[in-house]
């Protein structure tokens, strides 16, 4: 069964968007492919194993929302209300995305993430939030810094090393809101998933709100709307939010680790996505002889041999430590029979001549 077509987006390193755009078309048969700086959006019927094989992408997400950038206002409350609407305005969108997520990951047996009767949970969440708010007000003497949301609720702002670094991912500090009675734990186990919010903001919106404030507001909104439980360490779901001057995007990562984290690379050197892109430019064909004269840790050769196994690969380098690392990578990847390593200088023409003669 196909993964039940879905809408996705994948992040990409700077300059790799064209490679990723071509790859999702060729490898996944993707449609509606659109690239912007740092991301490629697409739709596909591909299965999970096929999605995992993307070589030029960093992180892969199921797309919940993609819309123009939010209007910037000096009123924080008004902006936070607009941001909350991104994740609470259309519950059906969540149902569709969670359904696709379950199908892709084989989670059909799990209990409903979004119960049809959400009203009791919503009331319960509001009561618990009020209790937490009262506790937090009592602690204001010890923790004077706070953020006021537009509805009058008060949530403590964690210590921030740098409010200016809004481009870095931050996780919403919501664990205090999820520590309550045993009844809450039972309700969450029966009706909801645990989650965390990762937020990245840049551009005009970052001058008004920090990523911490945005992530906290979204997290609280999800807890109220769906009765989910915050868990920063080992959540069932991660909600990714990226707000900038180009678009507003909300998605759910399909994999906990980036696609660029190759299990077969023991010692990392050149970024694997860059290595794959460089190898793809060589247009390697079956039976070809491929030489990397300064192979280092062999990352380019590894990516090439994994993708185009019908060629013959040689790597040369002068550094013993680099060759040792490359040899360890080849063993980890199980490519000892595909790639030959040689200590040699690229300056010596006779080395290349000898290699070609041996081939």
N, C-alpha and C positions, 0 to 999 in steps of 0.2 A: 504494500500500500504506500502511495506517495505520502510525503509529509503533510499533505493537506495544504495546498499552496499558502504561502505567507509572504508578508512584506518585511523586508530586512534592511539593515544598513550595516556597513562594515567600516571601521576606521582604518586609515592608511597613513603611512609616513609621508612626509613632505616630498612631492614629486612622484609618488607611486600610485596616485589615483588613476592615471591612464592604464597602468598595468593591471590594476584591480578591476577596472571597468571592462577591459578585454577578457580577463579571466572569468568573471562571473557569467559573461555571455557564452564563452566557449566551454567552460567546465560545468556550469549549472543550467545552461539554457535560459538564463535570466531575461526578463522583460522589464519595461519601465525603468531602465537603467539611467540614473542621473548622478553625476559626480559634482561635488563641491569641495573646496579645500579641506582636506583631512577626512572626507567621508565619501562613500559610494552607496546610493540607495538603489534597491532593486526588488523585484518580485520573482519568486521561483517555486516550483513544485519539488525541488530536490529533497532527498532524504538527509538525515542527520550526518551519516557517514560521508556523503558527498559535500556537505557544507563544511565539514571539518577539514577537507582536503584543500581549501583555499590557501594558496602559498604566499600571496602578496599582501594579504590583509592582516591587521593587528587584532582587533576584537570584533566579534560578530554579535549583532543584536536583532531581536525581534522588534519591529517598529510599532509603537503605540500611536504616537502623534508626530507629525512633521508639519509645521506651519510657519508663517512669516514671523519675524522677530516681534516680541511683545512691545507695545507702546511704552516708552519710558516716561515715568512721572516722578516728581520729587516727593510725592506722597507714598511712603513705604507701604502703608496699609493697603492702598489701592493696588499697588503693584503685586503685593503678596496675594491679594484676592485673585488677580488675573493668573498668577502662577498656579495657585491651587486649582483653578478651573481646568488647567491642562490635564490633571489626573483624575478629577472627580466629575467633570461635566457630562461625560458619556460612559456610564458603567458598561454598556454593551460592548464598547471597544475593548475593555478589559476582558470580558467574557470571551471574545473572539481571539484575543492574543494569548490568553491563558490556555484556551483550547488547543491552539496551534503549538504552544510550548509543551503541553502535555503529550500531544501526539508525537512531536519530534523526540522527546526524551522518554517516551514509553511510560508516561505517568497516568495513564487512563484509570488506574485503580485507586488513585488518591481521592480523598473527599473533596467536595466542592470548595473552591477558593472563594467564590462570591455567592453566598447563600441568597436564595430568593427573598427571604424575609430578613432584610438587613436592619429594619427599624429598631427592634429590641437591642441589637448590638450597638447601634448608633447611640441610643439613649444611654446605654450602659457605659459606652466609651466617654460620653460627655460628662456623666457623673464622676467617672474615675479621673477624668482630666481636671475637673473642678477640685477634687480632693488633692490631686498632685499640685495644682496651682496654689492652694492654700498652704501646703507644706513648703512650697518654694518661696512664698512671700515671707514665711517665718524665718527663712534662711537668708533673707536679703541683707542682713547685717554682715554676714560672713561673705556673701557673694554680691557685691553692689551692682555689678554690671549686668544688664538685662536687655532683652529685646521685647518690645510691645507689638503684638500682632494687632491687626485691624479690628478684631472683635473684642478687644479688651483683655484677652488671655495673656498671661505673662509667662515667658519661657526663658530659662537661664541660658546665657551665652557662654560656652566653654572658653577657656583661655585660648587666645589666638596669638601665635607667634608672629604672624604677619597678615593683616587684613588685606594687604595689597596683592597678595598672591592668589587672586581669585581664579587663575587658570588651572591651579592644581585641584585634583579631585579631593573632595572632603565627604565624609560620611556623617549623616545626620545623627546628632547625639540624642537618641530617643530612648535609651535603655531604661532611664528612670521612669518613663511613662509606662513601660511594660512590666514593671515590678509591682504587682498588686496581689490580690487575694488568690487563693487556690481556685476559686470559681472562675476567675479570669483565665487561668491556665487551662482549665477544662474546656471553657468556651472556645479558646483559641485552637485547642487541639481538635475540637469537633468541627469548627466552621472556617478557620482561617490559616493562612500560611504565615511564617515568620518572614521578615523582609528587612532590607536596609536601603537607604537612599544615597546614591553617589551623585554629586552635583558639580558641574563645572560651568562657570560663567565668565564671560569676557566682554569687552566692548562697553557700550554705554550703560548697560544694566549693572555691570560690575562696579560702576561708580556710585550706584545707589544702594545696592544690596550685596552682601558677601555670600559666597557659596554656602557657608554654614547656615545663614539665616534662611536661604531658599530651601536647602535640604531639610531643615527642621520643619518649616511650614508645610512642605509637601508630605513629609512623614506623618505629621499629626493629622493632616487631611485624610490620608489613606487609612490611618487607624480609626478615625471617626466613620469614614464611609463604609469600610469593609470589615472592620473588627480584626484587622491583622495585628500581629505582634512584632515589635521591633527587636531585631537581633543583629548586632553589628559584627559578630564573630562568625557565625555559621548559619546564615539565613537560607530559607528555601528559595527566595527570590531576591534579586537585586534590581532596583529601579534606577536607571541611569537618566539623568536630566542634563542637557547641554543647551545653554542659552547664550546667544551672542547676537551680533548685528546682522547675521545672515539668516538665521532660522532659530526656531525653538523645537527641540527634539526630545522625545521621551521614548525609552526603549528598555528591553529586558535582555541582559546578556545570555547567550545560549550556553556558553562554556565559562567555567570559573577562571581558567587560565587563558591568556591571549593565544590566538592561533599561531603567532610568531614564536611561541615557546615550543620548540621542537624537542620531543622526547629523545630523539636519536642523536642530539648534539650534547656531548658530555661537557666540553669546554667551549664556551661561547666566544666567538671572535667578531667578525663582521655580522651585522644584523641579518638574520636569516631571510627576511623579506627582501632586503637589498641584494643579497647573494642570489636569490632566486630570480629577481628581475635581471641582474647582470647575466646570469646563465641563459635566460630566455632570449636575450638579445643575440646570443651566438647562433641561434637557429640550429641547434644540434639535431643531427639525424642519425638513424640507425647505422652502425658501422663506422661512425666518424671517430677520429682521433682527437681528443681534447687535452690540451696542455695548459696548466696554470703555472707559469714560470716563477711566481712568487706566492705560493699557495697559503702561507701562514698556517692557520689552524684547519685549513681545508674546507671552509664553509661553502665556498662556491662549488667546489667539486662534489661535496655532499648533496647540496641541493640539486645539482645537475644530474648526478647519478640516480637520485631518488625519482626524479621526474622523467629522465630519458635513459633508462637502464641498458639500452641496446648499443651504447657507444663505449669506447675505451678511454679511460681517464688516467692522466699522469699529473703528479704535483711535484714541484721542485722548490726548495728553499735552502738558505744557508744556515738558518738558525736551528740548532739542535732542539731547543725548548719548544719552538713552534712545530717542528716535525714530530716531536713526542706527543704534543697535544693533538696534532692532526691524526696520528696513529691511534690514539685513544678514542677519538671521535669515530674513526673508521670502524674500530672494533665494536663500539657501542651501537653503531648503525648497521652492523653486519655487512659492510661493504668492502671487506678486505680483498675479495676476489674481483672487485670492480675498479678499484683505484690503486695505483702504484705510487709510492712516495720515494723521492730521491733527493739526497743532499747535493746541491749543485748551485752554481751561480748563473744567473741569466745572462751575465756579461760574456760568458764563454760560449761561443758559437758551436764549439765541438760537442757540448753537452746536448744541445738541441739536435744536432746532426746525429748523435749516437742514439738518442731516443727515437728519432724518426726511422733510423736504420733497424732498431730492434722491433719497431712496430711493423 
